[in-house]
């Protein structure tokens, strides 16, 4: 079974390398639906997997100067406490296996459907953020700070329970909140924020015993070459085609989880 996990890691890693998104939104539901991994184990393992695979990207963006650390800090101000609170709440509730599965799959399906919708709407977000006269819609600085922290809180809850939302969903919200900032800088900011969020949430799951380290190793063995290969091929495939394919995959997975 280990080689199948590695093969899945390669496939998801390839997609991430090509598109720069979709890791958690694909890996966790695949583990649950295709391999029958318990949702709690799939989420906990994928969170640590995501933190490790995103570290290299975060370092690369940091060196290029394509990270707005102020925005990343505001997101983390909301997301990290939310993640810790979610872990504590899950521990205190002491849900049985059936209840925990229902909670995780329910939140995961909603997160997948939201992420797919956000992915499809991504090209129109900048148009929505601009008025017809060409002036950019911007929140007052005070409200913008609060909106960013609130976004972090929502992402913290979604990611901790389902491992979905840190990438695409966070990126689309940032594009709307900060239309004057270059998209490449927002991508770097989103990745930089995702590293501590997935690490904190993953360590919380590890403390609860919901991480399979053998599975984690198998996924990493496949994903590293997959990301490398995908990143070199991605420029040859139209971004619009990739975005739509990824969104359709998320809609299908989200629908299956919702009905399961």
C-alpha positions in Angstrom: 0.0 0.0 0.0 2.9 2.3 0.6 3.8 2.7 -3.1 0.1 3.6 -3.8 0.4 6.4 -1.2 3.6 7.6 -2.8 2.0 7.5 -6.2 -0.9 9.6 -4.9 1.7 12.0 -3.3 3.4 12.2 -6.7 0.1 13.0 -8.4 -1.0 15.7 -6.0 2.6 17.1 -5.8 2.6 17.3 -9.6 -0.7 19.3 -9.6 0.7 21.6 -6.9 3.9 22.1 -8.9 1.9 23.0 -12.0 -0.7 25.2 -10.4 0.8 26.3 -7.1 -2.4 25.3 -5.3 -4.7 22.5 -4.4 -2.5 20.3 -2.1 -4.8 20.0 1.0 -7.9 20.3 -1.1 -6.9 17.1 -3.0 -4.8 15.0 -0.7 -7.1 14.7 2.3 -10.3 13.8 0.4 -8.3 11.3 -1.8 -7.0 9.6 1.4 -10.5 9.4 2.8 -12.4 8.4 -0.4 -9.8 6.3 -2.2 -7.8 4.6 0.6 -10.4 4.6 3.4 -8.1 6.4 5.8 -10.0 7.7 8.8 -10.8 11.4 8.3 -9.1 12.5 11.5 -5.9 10.6 10.5 -6.1 12.0 6.9 -6.4 15.6 8.2 -3.7 15.4 10.8 -1.2 13.7 8.4 -2.0 16.1 5.6 -1.5 19.1 7.8 2.1 18.1 8.7 2.6 17.1 5.0 1.5 20.6 3.9 3.7 22.4 6.4 6.8 20.5 5.2 6.1 20.9 1.5 5.2 24.6 1.8 8.4 25.5 3.8 10.6 25.5 0.7 8.1 27.7 -1.2 7.9 30.1 1.7 11.7 30.4 1.9 12.0 30.9 -1.9 9.3 33.7 -1.8 11.0 35.3 1.2 14.3 35.4 -0.6 12.7 37.0 -3.6 11.0 39.6 -1.4 7.5 38.4 -2.5 6.1 38.1 1.0 4.2 40.9 2.8 5.1 40.0 6.3 2.6 42.5 7.8 -0.3 40.9 6.0 1.0 37.4 6.9 1.2 38.5 10.5 -2.4 39.8 10.6 -3.6 36.5 9.1 -1.6 34.6 11.7 -3.0 36.8 14.5 -6.4 35.3 13.7 -5.6 31.8 12.4 -3.1 30.5 15.0 -5.3 31.2 18.1 -8.3 29.8 16.1 -6.3 26.6 15.3 -5.2 26.1 18.9 -8.7 26.7 20.1 -10.1 24.2 17.6 -7.6 21.6 18.8 -8.5 22.2 22.4 -12.2 22.1 21.7 -11.9 18.8 19.7 -9.9 17.3 22.6 -12.4 18.4 25.2 -15.4 17.2 23.2 -13.9 13.7 23.0 -16.2 12.8 20.1 -16.5 9.2 19.2 -15.3 8.0 15.8 -18.6 8.4 14.1 -19.2 11.9 15.4 -15.7 13.0 14.5 -16.0 11.6 11.0 -19.3 13.4 10.5 -17.8 16.7 11.7 -14.6 16.5 9.6 -16.3 15.3 6.4 -19.0 17.9 6.7 -16.6 20.8 7.2 -14.3 19.3 4.5 -17.1 19.1 1.9 -18.1 22.7 2.6 -14.5 23.9 2.4 -14.0 22.1 -0.9 -17.1 23.5 -2.4 -16.1 27.0 -1.2 -12.6 26.6 -2.5 -13.8 25.3 -5.9 -16.1 28.3 -6.2 -13.3 30.7 -5.2 -11.1 29.1 -7.8 -13.6 29.6 -10.6 -14.3 33.2 -9.5 -10.6 34.1 -9.2 -10.3 35.8 -12.6 -13.3 38.1 -11.7 -12.2 39.1 -8.2 -10.1 41.9 -9.4 -13.0 43.2 -11.6 -15.3 43.1 -8.6 -12.7 45.0 -6.6 -12.7 47.8 -9.1 -15.5 50.3 -9.8 -16.5 51.2 -13.3 -14.6 54.5 -13.2 -11.4 52.5 -12.7 -10.9 53.4 -9.0 -9.9 50.5 -6.9 -12.3 49.5 -4.1 -10.5 49.6 -0.8 -11.5 49.2 2.8 -10.5 51.9 5.3 -7.2 50.8 7.0 -9.0 50.1 10.3 -11.6 47.8 8.7 -9.0 46.2 6.4 -6.9 45.1 9.4 -10.0 43.6 11.1 -11.1 41.9 7.9 -7.7 40.3 7.4 -7.6 39.0 11.0 -11.2 37.7 10.6 -10.1 36.0 7.4 -7.3 34.3 9.4 -9.8 33.1 12.0 -12.0 31.5 9.3 -9.0 29.9 7.6 -7.7 28.7 11.0 -11.0 26.9 11.8 -11.4 25.4 8.3 -7.8 24.2 8.0 -7.6 22.7 11.5 -10.8 20.7 11.0 -10.5 19.8 7.3 -6.9 20.8 6.2 -8.6 22.6 3.3 -8.7 26.4 2.7 -5.2 27.8 3.4 -4.3 28.0 -0.3 -6.9 28.9 -2.9 -9.6 30.3 -0.5 -7.1 32.5 1.4 -5.5 33.7 -1.9 -8.8 34.8 -3.4 -9.8 36.7 -0.3 -6.4 38.5 -0.3 -6.8 39.5 -3.9 -10.1 41.1 -3.0 -8.8 42.8 0.2 -5.5 44.0 -1.3 -6.1 44.8 -5.0 -3.1 47.2 -5.2 -0.6 44.5 -4.2 0.9 42.4 -7.0 -0.7 38.9 -7.2 2.8 37.3 -7.0 3.4 39.0 -3.7 0.0 37.9 -2.4 0.8 34.3 -3.4 4.0 34.4 -1.4 2.2 35.9 1.5 -0.5 33.2 1.4 2.2 30.5 1.3 4.2 32.1 4.2 1.1 32.2 6.3 0.1 28.7 5.5 3.4 27.2 6.9 2.9 28.2 10.6 -0.9 27.5 10.4 -0.6 24.0 9.0 2.4 23.3 11.4 0.5 24.4 14.5 -2.7 22.6 13.5 -0.6 19.5 12.5 1.3 19.4 15.8 -2.1 19.7 17.6 -3.4 16.7 15.7 -0.1 14.9 16.5 -0.7 15.6 20.2 -4.2 14.0 19.8 -2.7 11.0 18.1 -4.2 11.6 14.7 -1.1 11.6 12.6 0.2 8.5 10.7 3.9 9.0 10.3 4.5 6.1 8.0 1.8 7.5 5.7 3.4 10.9 6.0 6.7 9.6 4.8 5.2 7.7 1.9 3.4 10.9 0.7 6.6 12.9 0.9 8.5 10.3 -1.0 6.2 10.8 -4.0 5.3 14.5 -3.6 8.8 15.9 -3.7 9.7 14.7 -7.3 6.1 15.4 -8.3 6.3 19.1 -7.2 9.7 19.4 -9.0 8.4 17.9 -12.2 5.2 19.9 -12.2 7.0 23.2 -11.6 9.0 22.6 -14.7 6.0 21.6 -16.9 3.5 24.1 -15.6 4.5 27.0 -17.8 3.6 24.9 -20.9 -0.1 24.4 -19.8 -2.6 27.3 -20.0 -3.5 28.5 -16.5 -7.2 28.8 -17.3 -7.4 25.1 -18.3 -5.5 24.0 -15.1 -7.7 26.2 -12.9 -11.0 24.8 -14.3 -9.8 21.2 -14.1 -8.7 21.7 -10.5 -12.1 23.3 -9.6 -14.0 20.5 -11.2 -12.0 17.9 -9.2 -12.7 19.8 -6.0 -16.5 20.0 -6.8 -16.6 16.2 -7.4 -14.7 15.4 -4.2 -16.7 17.9 -2.2 -20.0 16.4 -3.5 -18.9 12.9 -2.8 -18.0 13.7 0.8 -21.2 15.6 1.3 -23.2 12.6 0.1 -21.1 10.0 1.9 
